[in-house]
Amino acid sequence: MNSPTTTPSDDGTGLVPTVNRDAEAGRAGFYERARSQHLAPLWRVLHGLVTETPQPRCVPAHWRYEDVRPFVMEACHQISTEEAERRVLVFENPGLPGQSRITQSLFAGFQIILPGETAPAHRHVASALRFIIEGRDAYTAVGGEKTMMLPGDFVITPSWTWHDHGNVGSEPMIWLDGLDMHIVNLLAASFREGYPGKVHPVDRPEGAAMAEAGTNLLPVDQDYGTLTSPIFNYPYDRTREALDRLSRFREISPWHGHKMRYVNPVNGGWAMPTIATCMQLLPKGFESRPYRSTDSTVFTVVEGHGTSRVGDQVFHWGPHDLFVVPSWTTVQHATATDDAVLFSYSDRAVQDKLDLFREEKL
């Protein structure tokens, strides 16, 4: 007698390898009756649901700023901020076309605001980060406080806070938007609301948040009631100085160079509860050792030039380029003639809280 066929599934269904394939045809009637009650056999899909290693649907990708910027500028001639509400061009991962995703869980887009324009006030459950790419004399107002923005600044819009943007300068302002909307939508927890007026009233002086929480001191009677950092603008000049000072005395990481994470001064956690944000300095002539982790990560280049080997692809990058490292994909960074600084964000903040994060230093 021949033994049952129990070879591993090769049809992409996730069929458990020990299932007798020769017997599956005789079970078709049972499967059809079960489907009438909205039931399905786990053994036909289990290995596709619980994979041996991460199977990211996003793929390594690289956008050159010199290629993207002309489209951002042209968008200004195509549509106004009033019509668009937010004039943003979305980065769509090639592995996730038409889904407004740069990774499975995160959104990315370039937003531009021209001199004299105002992006109207609204609020939403999704948290947002702004990383400033170019320009000056534009602002974000968050929860009644306005902050002016400069290239390299990391700005937070916490969940369900009123916010609007304006440009009082003489040149365009472009920034990277990163949002956790896909995490929020996975949980069916999204709300949004437009403000009745164009801008939300400002009732706190500029710099109030930094004065309250940015000097290693906190008001003794303040109850923050949120996991988001009360500091909503982390200026690049302070970040760059911190990296430079760190590099003078701390041994460099063979995998990350000099890498620091943005923190919430209230609890020491990530600055945003759902999005992990970091800045790293790669000295000239540095070549990192292979590294991989479970958080798909978006990088943008702040300074310098270099290369990153992501899986079997090599990206040659310069200032303001974006590139993506998918989950559990090996990455190596290298610089040659100048120092480089990279800003990155990922869903590690969520993975840490759920005990899901894993990394491997090779």
TORKOL-4160 file (C-alpha; in steps of 0.2 Angstrom, whole numbers, padded with zeros to 4 digits, m for minus):
362
<pt num="1" X="0000" Y="0000" Z="0000"/>
<pt num="2" X="0006" Y="0017" Z="m0005"/>
<pt num="3" X="0009" Y="0029" Z="0010"/>
<pt num="4" X="m0002" Y="0046" Z="0010"/>
<pt num="5" X="0005" Y="0061" Z="0001"/>
<pt num="6" X="0012" Y="0073" Z="0014"/>
<pt num="7" X="0024" Y="0084" Z="0005"/>
<pt num="8" X="0025" Y="0102" Z="0010"/>
<pt num="9" X="0013" Y="0114" Z="0002"/>
<pt num="10" X="0019" Y="0122" Z="m0014"/>
<pt num="11" X="0003" Y="0130" Z="m0020"/>
<pt num="12" X="0003" Y="0146" Z="m0009"/>
<pt num="13" X="m0012" Y="0141" Z="0001"/>
<pt num="14" X="m0003" Y="0138" Z="0018"/>
<pt num="15" X="m0008" Y="0120" Z="0018"/>
<pt num="16" X="m0001" Y="0111" Z="0033"/>
<pt num="17" X="0012" Y="0099" Z="0026"/>
<pt num="18" X="0005" Y="0083" Z="0035"/>
<pt num="19" X="m0012" Y="0085" Z="0027"/>
<pt num="20" X="m0015" Y="0070" Z="0016"/>
<pt num="21" X="m0017" Y="0079" Z="m0001"/>
<pt num="22" X="m0024" Y="0063" Z="m0009"/>
<pt num="23" X="m0039" Y="0064" Z="0003"/>
<pt num="24" X="m0042" Y="0082" Z="0001"/>
<pt num="25" X="m0054" Y="0080" Z="m0014"/>
<pt num="26" X="m0065" Y="0069" Z="m0003"/>
<pt num="27" X="m0067" Y="0083" Z="0009"/>
<pt num="28" X="m0073" Y="0096" Z="m0003"/>
<pt num="29" X="m0091" Y="0093" Z="0002"/>
<pt num="30" X="m0087" Y="0096" Z="0020"/>
<pt num="31" X="m0078" Y="0112" Z="0016"/>
<pt num="32" X="m0092" Y="0118" Z="0006"/>
<pt num="33" X="m0105" Y="0114" Z="0020"/>
<pt num="34" X="m0094" Y="0123" Z="0033"/>
<pt num="35" X="m0092" Y="0138" Z="0022"/>
<pt num="36" X="m0111" Y="0140" Z="0022"/>
<pt num="37" X="m0109" Y="0144" Z="0041"/>
<pt num="38" X="m0094" Y="0155" Z="0038"/>
<pt num="39" X="m0082" Y="0142" Z="0044"/>
<pt num="40" X="m0065" Y="0138" Z="0036"/>
<pt num="41" X="m0052" Y="0124" Z="0039"/>
<pt num="42" X="m0037" Y="0131" Z="0048"/>
<pt num="43" X="m0026" Y="0116" Z="0042"/>
<pt num="44" X="m0028" Y="0123" Z="0024"/>
<pt num="45" X="m0020" Y="0140" Z="0028"/>
<pt num="46" X="m0011" Y="0138" Z="0044"/>
<pt num="47" X="0007" Y="0139" Z="0037"/>
<pt num="48" X="0002" Y="0155" Z="0027"/>
<pt num="49" X="m0004" Y="0163" Z="0043"/>
<pt num="50" X="0009" Y="0158" Z="0055"/>
<pt num="51" X="0025" Y="0159" Z="0045"/>
<pt num="52" X="0042" Y="0152" Z="0050"/>
<pt num="53" X="0050" Y="0170" Z="0047"/>
<pt num="54" X="0043" Y="0187" Z="0043"/>
<pt num="55" X="0035" Y="0188" Z="0025"/>
<pt num="56" X="0034" Y="0207" Z="0022"/>
<pt num="57" X="0024" Y="0212" Z="0007"/>
<pt num="58" X="0033" Y="0228" Z="0005"/>
<pt num="59" X="0050" Y="0227" Z="m0004"/>
<pt num="60" X="0066" Y="0237" Z="m0004"/>
<pt num="61" X="0063" Y="0254" Z="m0012"/>
<pt num="62" X="0073" Y="0270" Z="m0016"/>
<pt num="63" X="0067" Y="0287" Z="m0021"/>
<pt num="64" X="0079" Y="0300" Z="m0027"/>
<pt num="65" X="0075" Y="0318" Z="m0021"/>
<pt num="66" X="0081" Y="0325" Z="m0038"/>
<pt num="67" X="0068" Y="0314" Z="m0046"/>
<pt num="68" X="0053" Y="0317" Z="m0034"/>
<pt num="69" X="0055" Y="0335" Z="m0031"/>
<pt num="70" X="0049" Y="0341" Z="m0048"/>
<pt num="71" X="0033" Y="0332" Z="m0046"/>
<pt num="72" X="0031" Y="0340" Z="m0029"/>
<pt num="73" X="0033" Y="0357" Z="m0036"/>
<pt num="74" X="0021" Y="0353" Z="m0051"/>
<pt num="75" X="0008" Y="0348" Z="m0039"/>
<pt num="76" X="0007" Y="0366" Z="m0033"/>
<pt num="77" X="0001" Y="0371" Z="m0051"/>
<pt num="78" X="m0011" Y="0356" Z="m0051"/>
<pt num="79" X="m0021" Y="0359" Z="m0035"/>
<pt num="80" X="m0022" Y="0372" Z="m0021"/>
<pt num="81" X="m0021" Y="0368" Z="m0002"/>
<pt num="82" X="m0039" Y="0373" Z="m0001"/>
<pt num="83" X="m0045" Y="0361" Z="m0013"/>
<pt num="84" X="m0033" Y="0347" Z="m0008"/>
<pt num="85" X="m0034" Y="0350" Z="0011"/>
<pt num="86" X="m0016" Y="0343" Z="0012"/>
<pt num="87" X="m0006" Y="0344" Z="m0004"/>
<pt num="88" X="0004" Y="0328" Z="m0002"/>
<pt num="89" X="0012" Y="0316" Z="m0014"/>
<pt num="90" X="0011" Y="0298" Z="m0007"/>
<pt num="91" X="0026" Y="0286" Z="m0007"/>
<pt num="92" X="0019" Y="0270" Z="m0013"/>
<pt num="93" X="0029" Y="0254" Z="m0010"/>
<pt num="94" X="0031" Y="0245" Z="m0026"/>
<pt num="95" X="0026" Y="0229" Z="m0017"/>
<pt num="96" X="0010" Y="0237" Z="m0011"/>
<pt num="97" X="0003" Y="0247" Z="m0026"/>
<pt num="98" X="m0012" Y="0258" Z="m0024"/>
<pt num="99" X="m0013" Y="0256" Z="m0005"/>
<pt num="100" X="m0005" Y="0272" Z="0001"/>
<pt num="101" X="0008" Y="0262" Z="0011"/>
<pt num="102" X="0027" Y="0264" Z="0011"/>
<pt num="103" X="0028" Y="0249" Z="0023"/>
<pt num="104" X="0013" Y="0237" Z="0028"/>
<pt num="105" X="0010" Y="0248" Z="0044"/>
<pt num="106" X="0015" Y="0266" Z="0039"/>
<pt num="107" X="0012" Y="0280" Z="0028"/>
<pt num="108" X="0024" Y="0292" Z="0020"/>
<pt num="109" X="0022" Y="0307" Z="0009"/>
<pt num="110" X="0030" Y="0324" Z="0004"/>
<pt num="111" X="0019" Y="0339" Z="0008"/>
<pt num="112" X="0022" Y="0356" Z="0001"/>
<pt num="113" X="0016" Y="0373" Z="0006"/>
<pt num="114" X="0019" Y="0389" Z="m0003"/>
<pt num="115" X="0022" Y="0406" Z="0003"/>
<pt num="116" X="0006" Y="0414" Z="0010"/>
<pt num="117" X="m0003" Y="0397" Z="0010"/>
<pt num="118" X="m0012" Y="0389" Z="0025"/>
<pt num="119" X="m0017" Y="0371" Z="0026"/>
<pt num="120" X="m0033" Y="0371" Z="0036"/>
<pt num="121" X="m0035" Y="0365" Z="0053"/>
<pt num="122" X="m0041" Y="0347" Z="0057"/>
<pt num="123" X="m0038" Y="0333" Z="0069"/>
<pt num="124" X="m0038" Y="0314" Z="0068"/>
<pt num="125" X="m0034" Y="0299" Z="0078"/>
<pt num="126" X="m0019" Y="0294" Z="0068"/>
<pt num="127" X="m0003" Y="0301" Z="0074"/>
<pt num="128" X="0009" Y="0311" Z="0062"/>
<pt num="129" X="0027" Y="0316" Z="0061"/>
<pt num="130" X="0034" Y="0329" Z="0051"/>
<pt num="131" X="0052" Y="0329" Z="0046"/>
<pt num="132" X="0057" Y="0345" Z="0037"/>
<pt num="133" X="0066" Y="0343" Z="0021"/>
<pt num="134" X="0068" Y="0360" Z="0014"/>
<pt num="135" X="0063" Y="0378" Z="0017"/>
<pt num="136" X="0061" Y="0390" Z="0031"/>
<pt num="137" X="0048" Y="0402" Z="0039"/>
<pt num="138" X="0034" Y="0389" Z="0039"/>
<pt num="139" X="0025" Y="0383" Z="0055"/>
<pt num="140" X="0014" Y="0370" Z="0062"/>
<pt num="141" X="0002" Y="0374" Z="0075"/>
<pt num="142" X="m0002" Y="0360" Z="0087"/>
<pt num="143" X="m0015" Y="0360" Z="0101"/>
<pt num="144" X="m0014" Y="0379" Z="0102"/>
<pt num="145" X="0004" Y="0381" Z="0101"/>
<pt num="146" X="0014" Y="0387" Z="0085"/>
<pt num="147" X="0032" Y="0381" Z="0081"/>
<pt num="148" X="0042" Y="0387" Z="0067"/>
<pt num="149" X="0051" Y="0373" Z="0057"/>
<pt num="150" X="0068" Y="0371" Z="0049"/>
<pt num="151" X="0076" Y="0357" Z="0039"/>
<pt num="152" X="0080" Y="0342" Z="0050"/>
<pt num="153" X="0067" Y="0346" Z="0063"/>
<pt num="154" X="0057" Y="0332" Z="0069"/>
<pt num="155" X="0039" Y="0338" Z="0073"/>
<pt num="156" X="0025" Y="0328" Z="0081"/>
<pt num="157" X="0006" Y="0330" Z="0079"/>
<pt num="158" X="m0001" Y="0319" Z="0093"/>
<pt num="159" X="m0017" Y="0309" Z="0091"/>
<pt num="160" X="m0033" Y="0319" Z="0091"/>
<pt num="161" X="m0025" Y="0336" Z="0092"/>
<pt num="162" X="m0030" Y="0351" Z="0081"/>
<pt num="163" X="m0017" Y="0356" Z="0069"/>
<pt num="164" X="m0014" Y="0367" Z="0054"/>
<pt num="165" X="0001" Y="0373" Z="0044"/>
<pt num="166" X="0006" Y="0390" Z="0037"/>
<pt num="167" X="0020" Y="0398" Z="0027"/>
<pt num="168" X="0024" Y="0416" Z="0031"/>
<pt num="169" X="0041" Y="0415" Z="0022"/>
<pt num="170" X="0046" Y="0418" Z="0004"/>
<pt num="171" X="0050" Y="0401" Z="m0002"/>
<pt num="172" X="0041" Y="0384" Z="m0003"/>
<pt num="173" X="0042" Y="0372" Z="0012"/>
<pt num="174" X="0043" Y="0353" Z="0010"/>
<pt num="175" X="0042" Y="0340" Z="0023"/>
<pt num="176" X="0040" Y="0322" Z="0025"/>
<pt num="177" X="0024" Y="0316" Z="0033"/>
<pt num="178" X="0024" Y="0299" Z="0042"/>
<pt num="179" X="0008" Y="0293" Z="0049"/>
<pt num="180" X="0002" Y="0277" Z="0058"/>
<pt num="181" X="m0015" Y="0277" Z="0049"/>
<pt num="182" X="m0014" Y="0259" Z="0044"/>
<pt num="183" X="m0011" Y="0253" Z="0061"/>
<pt num="184" X="m0026" Y="0264" Z="0067"/>
<pt num="185" X="m0037" Y="0257" Z="0052"/>
<pt num="186" X="m0032" Y="0239" Z="0056"/>
<pt num="187" X="m0040" Y="0241" Z="0073"/>
<pt num="188" X="m0055" Y="0251" Z="0065"/>
<pt num="189" X="m0051" Y="0265" Z="0077"/>
<pt num="190" X="m0051" Y="0280" Z="0065"/>
<pt num="191" X="m0059" Y="0297" Z="0068"/>
<pt num="192" X="m0056" Y="0313" Z="0060"/>
<pt num="193" X="m0064" Y="0331" Z="0061"/>
<pt num="194" X="m0062" Y="0347" Z="0052"/>
<pt num="195" X="m0061" Y="0363" Z="0062"/>
<pt num="196" X="m0075" Y="0376" Z="0059"/>
<pt num="197" X="m0062" Y="0389" Z="0055"/>
<pt num="198" X="m0047" Y="0389" Z="0044"/>
<pt num="199" X="m0035" Y="0389" Z="0059"/>
<pt num="200" X="m0036" Y="0384" Z="0077"/>
<pt num="201" X="m0034" Y="0398" Z="0090"/>
<pt num="202" X="m0016" Y="0399" Z="0097"/>
<pt num="203" X="m0017" Y="0401" Z="0116"/>
<pt num="204" X="0001" Y="0396" Z="0121"/>
<pt num="205" X="0017" Y="0405" Z="0117"/>
<pt num="206" X="0029" Y="0398" Z="0105"/>
<pt num="207" X="0042" Y="0387" Z="0115"/>
<pt num="208" X="0030" Y="0383" Z="0129"/>
<pt num="209" X="0031" Y="0364" Z="0127"/>
<pt num="210" X="0050" Y="0365" Z="0126"/>
<pt num="211" X="0051" Y="0376" Z="0142"/>
<pt num="212" X="0039" Y="0364" Z="0151"/>
<pt num="213" X="0048" Y="0347" Z="0146"/>
<pt num="214" X="0064" Y="0351" Z="0136"/>
<pt num="215" X="0076" Y="0355" Z="0150"/>
<pt num="216" X="0076" Y="0339" Z="0161"/>
<pt num="217" X="0063" Y="0346" Z="0172"/>
<pt num="218" X="0044" Y="0344" Z="0172"/>
<pt num="219" X="0030" Y="0354" Z="0180"/>
<pt num="220" X="0027" Y="0345" Z="0197"/>
<pt num="221" X="0008" Y="0346" Z="0195"/>
<pt num="222" X="0007" Y="0342" Z="0177"/>
<pt num="223" X="m0004" Y="0326" Z="0172"/>
<pt num="224" X="0000" Y="0322" Z="0154"/>
<pt num="225" X="m0011" Y="0308" Z="0152"/>
<pt num="226" X="m0004" Y="0302" Z="0135"/>
<pt num="227" X="0011" Y="0292" Z="0129"/>
<pt num="228" X="0016" Y="0305" Z="0116"/>
<pt num="229" X="0030" Y="0317" Z="0121"/>
<pt num="230" X="0025" Y="0334" Z="0126"/>
<pt num="231" X="0039" Y="0341" Z="0116"/>
<pt num="232" X="0032" Y="0342" Z="0098"/>
<pt num="233" X="0047" Y="0350" Z="0090"/>
<pt num="234" X="0064" Y="0342" Z="0091"/>
<pt num="235" X="0076" Y="0355" Z="0083"/>
<pt num="236" X="0089" Y="0348" Z="0071"/>
<pt num="237" X="0103" Y="0359" Z="0078"/>
<pt num="238" X="0101" Y="0351" Z="0096"/>
<pt num="239" X="0100" Y="0333" Z="0088"/>
<pt num="240" X="0115" Y="0336" Z="0077"/>
<pt num="241" X="0125" Y="0343" Z="0092"/>
<pt num="242" X="0120" Y="0328" Z="0102"/>
<pt num="243" X="0126" Y="0316" Z="0089"/>
<pt num="244" X="0143" Y="0325" Z="0087"/>
<pt num="245" X="0146" Y="0325" Z="0106"/>
<pt num="246" X="0142" Y="0306" Z="0107"/>
<pt num="247" X="0154" Y="0302" Z="0093"/>
<pt num="248" X="0168" Y="0310" Z="0103"/>
<pt num="249" X="0168" Y="0298" Z="0117"/>
<pt num="250" X="0157" Y="0283" Z="0114"/>
<pt num="251" X="0162" Y="0268" Z="0105"/>
<pt num="252" X="0154" Y="0267" Z="0088"/>
<pt num="253" X="0141" Y="0253" Z="0085"/>
<pt num="254" X="0147" Y="0241" Z="0071"/>
<pt num="255" X="0129" Y="0240" Z="0065"/>
<pt num="256" X="0122" Y="0257" Z="0067"/>
<pt num="257" X="0136" Y="0270" Z="0068"/>
<pt num="258" X="0131" Y="0283" Z="0081"/>
<pt num="259" X="0112" Y="0281" Z="0083"/>
<pt num="260" X="0101" Y="0289" Z="0095"/>
<pt num="261" X="0082" Y="0288" Z="0098"/>
<pt num="262" X="0070" Y="0302" Z="0101"/>
<pt num="263" X="0062" Y="0300" Z="0118"/>
<pt num="264" X="0047" Y="0306" Z="0128"/>
<pt num="265" X="0055" Y="0315" Z="0143"/>
<pt num="266" X="0040" Y="0310" Z="0154"/>
<pt num="267" X="0042" Y="0291" Z="0154"/>
<pt num="268" X="0058" Y="0288" Z="0144"/>
<pt num="269" X="0049" Y="0279" Z="0130"/>
<pt num="270" X="0048" Y="0282" Z="0112"/>
<pt num="271" X="0043" Y="0300" Z="0108"/>
<pt num="272" X="0027" Y="0293" Z="0099"/>
<pt num="273" X="0018" Y="0278" Z="0105"/>
<pt num="274" X="0016" Y="0270" Z="0088"/>
<pt num="275" X="0031" Y="0276" Z="0078"/>
<pt num="276" X="0049" Y="0274" Z="0083"/>
<pt num="277" X="0060" Y="0288" Z="0077"/>
<pt num="278" X="0079" Y="0289" Z="0077"/>
<pt num="279" X="0094" Y="0299" Z="0070"/>
<pt num="280" X="0111" Y="0291" Z="0066"/>
<pt num="281" X="0128" Y="0298" Z="0061"/>
<pt num="282" X="0138" Y="0287" Z="0050"/>
<pt num="283" X="0156" Y="0294" Z="0049"/>
<pt num="284" X="0165" Y="0295" Z="0033"/>
<pt num="285" X="0173" Y="0279" Z="0028"/>
<pt num="286" X="0161" Y="0269" Z="0039"/>
<pt num="287" X="0154" Y="0252" Z="0034"/>
<pt num="288" X="0142" Y="0244" Z="0045"/>
<pt num="289" X="0140" Y="0225" Z="0048"/>
<pt num="290" X="0124" Y="0216" Z="0042"/>
<pt num="291" X="0109" Y="0219" Z="0053"/>
<pt num="292" X="0091" Y="0215" Z="0052"/>
<pt num="293" X="0075" Y="0217" Z="0062"/>
<pt num="294" X="0057" Y="0214" Z="0062"/>
<pt num="295" X="0052" Y="0233" Z="0060"/>
<pt num="296" X="0051" Y="0238" Z="0042"/>
<pt num="297" X="0060" Y="0255" Z="0042"/>
<pt num="298" X="0059" Y="0271" Z="0032"/>
<pt num="299" X="0075" Y="0281" Z="0030"/>
<pt num="300" X="0078" Y="0299" Z="0024"/>
<pt num="301" X="0095" Y="0306" Z="0021"/>
<pt num="302" X="0098" Y="0322" Z="0031"/>
<pt num="303" X="0116" Y="0325" Z="0026"/>
<pt num="304" X="0130" Y="0317" Z="0016"/>
<pt num="305" X="0131" Y="0303" Z="0003"/>
<pt num="306" X="0133" Y="0284" Z="0004"/>
<pt num="307" X="0126" Y="0267" Z="0000"/>
<pt num="308" X="0115" Y="0255" Z="0008"/>
<pt num="309" X="0114" Y="0236" Z="0003"/>
<pt num="310" X="0096" Y="0231" Z="0007"/>
<pt num="311" X="0094" Y="0212" Z="0003"/>
<pt num="312" X="0101" Y="0210" Z="m0014"/>
<pt num="313" X="0099" Y="0228" Z="m0019"/>
<pt num="314" X="0111" Y="0242" Z="m0017"/>
<pt num="315" X="0105" Y="0260" Z="m0016"/>
<pt num="316" X="0117" Y="0275" Z="m0019"/>
<pt num="317" X="0109" Y="0290" Z="m0009"/>
<pt num="318" X="0111" Y="0308" Z="m0006"/>
<pt num="319" X="0103" Y="0322" Z="0004"/>
<pt num="320" X="0084" Y="0320" Z="0005"/>
<pt num="321" X="0083" Y="0303" Z="m0003"/>
<pt num="322" X="0071" Y="0291" Z="0004"/>
<pt num="323" X="0073" Y="0272" Z="0005"/>
<pt num="324" X="0064" Y="0257" Z="0014"/>
<pt num="325" X="0071" Y="0242" Z="0023"/>
<pt num="326" X="0058" Y="0229" Z="0024"/>
<pt num="327" X="0056" Y="0218" Z="0039"/>
<pt num="328" X="0069" Y="0205" Z="0042"/>
<pt num="329" X="0079" Y="0211" Z="0027"/>
<pt num="330" X="0098" Y="0212" Z="0030"/>
<pt num="331" X="0104" Y="0230" Z="0028"/>
<pt num="332" X="0122" Y="0237" Z="0027"/>
<pt num="333" X="0126" Y="0256" Z="0026"/>
<pt num="334" X="0143" Y="0263" Z="0020"/>
<pt num="335" X="0150" Y="0280" Z="0018"/>
<pt num="336" X="0165" Y="0286" Z="0008"/>
<pt num="337" X="0170" Y="0304" Z="0007"/>
<pt num="338" X="0159" Y="0313" Z="0020"/>
<pt num="339" X="0149" Y="0310" Z="0036"/>
<pt num="340" X="0131" Y="0306" Z="0033"/>
<pt num="341" X="0116" Y="0308" Z="0044"/>
<pt num="342" X="0100" Y="0297" Z="0043"/>
<pt num="343" X="0083" Y="0300" Z="0050"/>
<pt num="344" X="0072" Y="0284" Z="0051"/>
<pt num="345" X="0055" Y="0279" Z="0057"/>
<pt num="346" X="0047" Y="0262" Z="0060"/>
<pt num="347" X="0033" Y="0253" Z="0069"/>
<pt num="348" X="0046" Y="0247" Z="0082"/>
<pt num="349" X="0037" Y="0257" Z="0096"/>
<pt num="350" X="0021" Y="0246" Z="0093"/>
<pt num="351" X="0032" Y="0230" Z="0092"/>
<pt num="352" X="0041" Y="0234" Z="0108"/>
<pt num="353" X="0025" Y="0236" Z="0118"/>
<pt num="354" X="0018" Y="0219" Z="0111"/>
<pt num="355" X="0034" Y="0210" Z="0114"/>
<pt num="356" X="0036" Y="0206" Z="0095"/>
<pt num="357" X="0052" Y="0215" Z="0091"/>
<pt num="358" X="0067" Y="0205" Z="0086"/>
<pt num="359" X="0084" Y="0209" Z="0079"/>
<pt num="360" X="0099" Y="0200" Z="0073"/>
<pt num="361" X="0117" Y="0207" Z="0072"/>
<pt num="362" X="0127" Y="0197" Z="0060"/>
